[in-house]
Amino acid sequence: MNRTMKVLHLCGLTAAAALYIASTTDAAAQNARNCGPREAVLDRLAEGYGETRQSMGLGANNAVVEVFASEETGTWTITVTTPNGLTCLVASGQSFETLAEALPAKGKEDA
């Protein structure tokens, strides 16, 4: 699988997280139990699950959206970090796979 295909897949995950974030408010994210200082959250993902950052992007209200995953264990986590440094877990799961699907040619639809 080539790098371009991997990037496309991870961009899709990031876009999904950004849509989720756009539907929530900062106050709701900050009051969630699954938030903490960025360094503590990243240490937990690395030490507890072997996850490293796979992609990142800028979401609503200047929040940084990141996808962490472990190709070894298959776990994945999507985080959002607010401008004040609070990092919240917004989704996680198993069976992470790096995919990159080519866009269909313009003017053609999938059969």
Buried (B, 14 or more C-beta within 10 A) or exposed (E): EEEEBBBBBBBBBBEBBBEBBEEBEBEEBEEEEEBBEBEEBBEBBBEEBBBEBBBBBEBBEEBBBBBBBBBEEEBBBBBBBBEEEBBBBBBBEEEBEBEBEEEEEEEEEEE
